[in-house]
Amino acid sequence: MRKQIKDKNGLFYTLANDGMYYPNISIPKGADYDIGRFGRMRGRYLRENKNSYYTALLISGNLNQNLYDTNTECENMIETMTERLMKK
């Protein structure tokens, strides 16, 4: 068996010790974000309920960016709501 193969979509797979081929995917450079609570919650939701979308984001290298953006947006919304409540 070959050590590395390429599929029709251009992804490379490497043969592991257990005889299975695993995709060669990694976090793109500059995409190593600190994902907070809401990003982790979104990641868990996508993994459990929207597996194909989660996999597509992972393979394309956009998963961390998506989770980071979600986390940032949620934190901004909480901050805005807290300020409004404090004014009332």
DOMI-208145 format. One record per residue (C-alpha): residue number from 0; residue in one letter; x, y, z. Coordinates in nm, 2 decimals, m for minus. Each point is the difference from the previous one (the first is absolute). Layout:
BEGIN
<site><i>NUM</i><aa>a</aa><X>X</X><Y>Y</Y><Z>Z</Z></site>
...
//
This chain:
BEGIN
<site><i>0</i><aa>m</aa><X>0.00</X><Y>0.00</Y><Z>0.00</Z></site>
<site><i>1</i><aa>r</aa><X>0.11</X><Y>0.35</Y><Z>m0.07</Z></site>
<site><i>2</i><aa>k</aa><X>0.10</X><Y>0.23</Y><Z>0.28</Z></site>
<site><i>3</i><aa>q</aa><X>m0.19</X><Y>0.30</Y><Z>m0.14</Z></site>
<site><i>4</i><aa>i</aa><X>m0.29</X><Y>0.03</Y><Z>m0.24</Z></site>
<site><i>5</i><aa>k</aa><X>m0.18</X><Y>0.29</Y><Z>m0.16</Z></site>
<site><i>6</i><aa>d</aa><X>m0.38</X><Y>0.00</Y><Z>m0.05</Z></site>
<site><i>7</i><aa>k</aa><X>m0.20</X><Y>0.16</Y><Z>m0.28</Z></site>
<site><i>8</i><aa>n</aa><X>m0.05</X><Y>0.32</Y><Z>0.20</Z></site>
<site><i>9</i><aa>g</aa><X>0.37</X><Y>0.05</Y><Z>0.04</Z></site>
<site><i>10</i><aa>l</aa><X>0.03</X><Y>m0.11</Y><Z>0.37</Z></site>
<site><i>11</i><aa>f</aa><X>0.30</X><Y>m0.21</Y><Z>0.10</Z></site>
<site><i>12</i><aa>y</aa><X>m0.04</X><Y>m0.29</Y><Z>0.24</Z></site>
<site><i>13</i><aa>t</aa><X>0.28</X><Y>m0.18</Y><Z>0.19</Z></site>
<site><i>14</i><aa>l</aa><X>0.00</X><Y>m0.36</Y><Z>0.10</Z></site>
<site><i>15</i><aa>a</aa><X>0.02</X><Y>m0.05</Y><Z>0.38</Z></site>
<site><i>16</i><aa>n</aa><X>0.12</X><Y>m0.30</Y><Z>0.20</Z></site>
<site><i>17</i><aa>d</aa><X>m0.35</X><Y>m0.13</Y><Z>0.03</Z></site>
<site><i>18</i><aa>g</aa><X>m0.04</X><Y>m0.04</Y><Z>m0.37</Z></site>
<site><i>19</i><aa>m</aa><X>m0.24</X><Y>0.29</Y><Z>m0.05</Z></site>
<site><i>20</i><aa>y</aa><X>0.06</X><Y>0.31</Y><Z>m0.21</Z></site>
<site><i>21</i><aa>y</aa><X>m0.04</X><Y>0.33</Y><Z>0.18</Z></site>
<site><i>22</i><aa>p</aa><X>m0.03</X><Y>0.34</Y><Z>m0.16</Z></site>
<site><i>23</i><aa>n</aa><X>0.29</X><Y>0.24</Y><Z>0.02</Z></site>
<site><i>24</i><aa>i</aa><X>m0.17</X><Y>0.30</Y><Z>0.15</Z></site>
<site><i>25</i><aa>s</aa><X>0.14</X><Y>0.26</Y><Z>0.24</Z></site>
<site><i>26</i><aa>i</aa><X>m0.09</X><Y>0.35</Y><Z>0.12</Z></site>
<site><i>27</i><aa>p</aa><X>0.12</X><Y>0.26</Y><Z>m0.25</Z></site>
<site><i>28</i><aa>k</aa><X>0.27</X><Y>0.23</Y><Z>0.11</Z></site>
<site><i>29</i><aa>g</aa><X>m0.14</X><Y>0.31</Y><Z>0.18</Z></site>
<site><i>30</i><aa>a</aa><X>m0.33</X><Y>m0.18</Y><Z>0.08</Z></site>
<site><i>31</i><aa>d</aa><X>0.09</X><Y>m0.11</Y><Z>0.35</Z></site>
<site><i>32</i><aa>y</aa><X>m0.26</X><Y>0.20</Y><Z>0.18</Z></site>
<site><i>33</i><aa>d</aa><X>m0.08</X><Y>m0.01</Y><Z>0.37</Z></site>
<site><i>34</i><aa>i</aa><X>m0.36</X><Y>m0.14</Y><Z>m0.02</Z></site>
<site><i>35</i><aa>g</aa><X>m0.20</X><Y>0.08</Y><Z>0.31</Z></site>
<site><i>36</i><aa>r</aa><X>m0.31</X><Y>m0.15</Y><Z>0.16</Z></site>
<site><i>37</i><aa>f</aa><X>m0.25</X><Y>0.09</Y><Z>m0.28</Z></site>
<site><i>38</i><aa>g</aa><X>0.23</X><Y>m0.12</Y><Z>m0.27</Z></site>
<site><i>39</i><aa>r</aa><X>0.05</X><Y>m0.33</Y><Z>0.17</Z></site>
<site><i>40</i><aa>m</aa><X>m0.38</X><Y>m0.03</Y><Z>0.04</Z></site>
<site><i>41</i><aa>r</aa><X>m0.05</X><Y>0.07</Y><Z>m0.37</Z></site>
<site><i>42</i><aa>g</aa><X>0.27</X><Y>m0.26</Y><Z>m0.09</Z></site>
<site><i>43</i><aa>r</aa><X>m0.17</X><Y>m0.26</Y><Z>0.21</Z></site>
<site><i>44</i><aa>y</aa><X>m0.34</X><Y>0.08</Y><Z>m0.15</Z></site>
<site><i>45</i><aa>l</aa><X>0.13</X><Y>m0.02</Y><Z>m0.36</Z></site>
<site><i>46</i><aa>r</aa><X>0.18</X><Y>m0.33</Y><Z>0.08</Z></site>
<site><i>47</i><aa>e</aa><X>m0.31</X><Y>m0.16</Y><Z>0.15</Z></site>
<site><i>48</i><aa>n</aa><X>m0.27</X><Y>0.15</Y><Z>m0.22</Z></site>
<site><i>49</i><aa>k</aa><X>0.15</X><Y>0.13</Y><Z>m0.33</Z></site>
<site><i>50</i><aa>n</aa><X>0.27</X><Y>m0.25</Y><Z>m0.06</Z></site>
<site><i>51</i><aa>s</aa><X>0.04</X><Y>0.06</Y><Z>m0.37</Z></site>
<site><i>52</i><aa>y</aa><X>0.03</X><Y>0.38</Y><Z>0.05</Z></site>
<site><i>53</i><aa>y</aa><X>0.25</X><Y>m0.06</Y><Z>0.28</Z></site>
<site><i>54</i><aa>t</aa><X>0.20</X><Y>m0.23</Y><Z>m0.22</Z></site>
<site><i>55</i><aa>a</aa><X>m0.01</X><Y>0.25</Y><Z>m0.29</Z></site>
<site><i>56</i><aa>l</aa><X>0.13</X><Y>0.28</Y><Z>0.22</Z></site>
<site><i>57</i><aa>l</aa><X>0.27</X><Y>m0.23</Y><Z>0.14</Z></site>
<site><i>58</i><aa>i</aa><X>0.12</X><Y>m0.11</Y><Z>m0.33</Z></site>
<site><i>59</i><aa>s</aa><X>0.00</X><Y>0.35</Y><Z>m0.15</Z></site>
<site><i>60</i><aa>g</aa><X>0.20</X><Y>0.13</Y><Z>0.29</Z></site>
<site><i>61</i><aa>n</aa><X>m0.27</X><Y>0.25</Y><Z>0.10</Z></site>
<site><i>62</i><aa>l</aa><X>m0.13</X><Y>m0.17</Y><Z>0.32</Z></site>
<site><i>63</i><aa>n</aa><X>0.21</X><Y>0.20</Y><Z>0.25</Z></site>
<site><i>64</i><aa>q</aa><X>m0.08</X><Y>0.33</Y><Z>m0.17</Z></site>
<site><i>65</i><aa>n</aa><X>m0.37</X><Y>m0.09</Y><Z>0.01</Z></site>
<site><i>66</i><aa>l</aa><X>0.01</X><Y>m0.09</Y><Z>0.36</Z></site>
<site><i>67</i><aa>y</aa><X>0.21</X><Y>0.30</Y><Z>0.09</Z></site>
<site><i>68</i><aa>d</aa><X>m0.25</X><Y>0.23</Y><Z>m0.18</Z></site>
<site><i>69</i><aa>t</aa><X>m0.29</X><Y>m0.16</Y><Z>0.17</Z></site>
<site><i>70</i><aa>n</aa><X>0.16</X><Y>0.04</Y><Z>0.34</Z></site>
<site><i>71</i><aa>t</aa><X>0.09</X><Y>0.37</Y><Z>m0.06</Z></site>
<site><i>72</i><aa>e</aa><X>m0.35</X><Y>0.08</Y><Z>m0.12</Z></site>
<site><i>73</i><aa>c</aa><X>m0.16</X><Y>m0.17</Y><Z>0.30</Z></site>
<site><i>74</i><aa>e</aa><X>0.23</X><Y>0.19</Y><Z>0.24</Z></site>
<site><i>75</i><aa>n</aa><X>m0.08</X><Y>0.33</Y><Z>m0.16</Z></site>
<site><i>76</i><aa>m</aa><X>m0.37</X><Y>m0.07</Y><Z>0.02</Z></site>
<site><i>77</i><aa>i</aa><X>0.02</X><Y>m0.09</Y><Z>0.37</Z></site>
<site><i>78</i><aa>e</aa><X>0.20</X><Y>0.32</Y><Z>0.06</Z></site>
<site><i>79</i><aa>t</aa><X>m0.26</X><Y>0.21</Y><Z>m0.18</Z></site>
<site><i>80</i><aa>m</aa><X>m0.29</X><Y>m0.16</Y><Z>0.19</Z></site>
<site><i>81</i><aa>t</aa><X>0.18</X><Y>0.05</Y><Z>0.33</Z></site>
<site><i>82</i><aa>e</aa><X>0.05</X><Y>0.37</Y><Z>m0.07</Z></site>
<site><i>83</i><aa>r</aa><X>m0.37</X><Y>0.04</Y><Z>m0.09</Z></site>
<site><i>84</i><aa>l</aa><X>m0.11</X><Y>m0.17</Y><Z>0.31</Z></site>
<site><i>85</i><aa>m</aa><X>0.23</X><Y>0.21</Y><Z>0.22</Z></site>
<site><i>86</i><aa>k</aa><X>m0.15</X><Y>0.32</Y><Z>m0.15</Z></site>
<site><i>87</i><aa>k</aa><X>m0.35</X><Y>m0.12</Y><Z>0.08</Z></site>
//
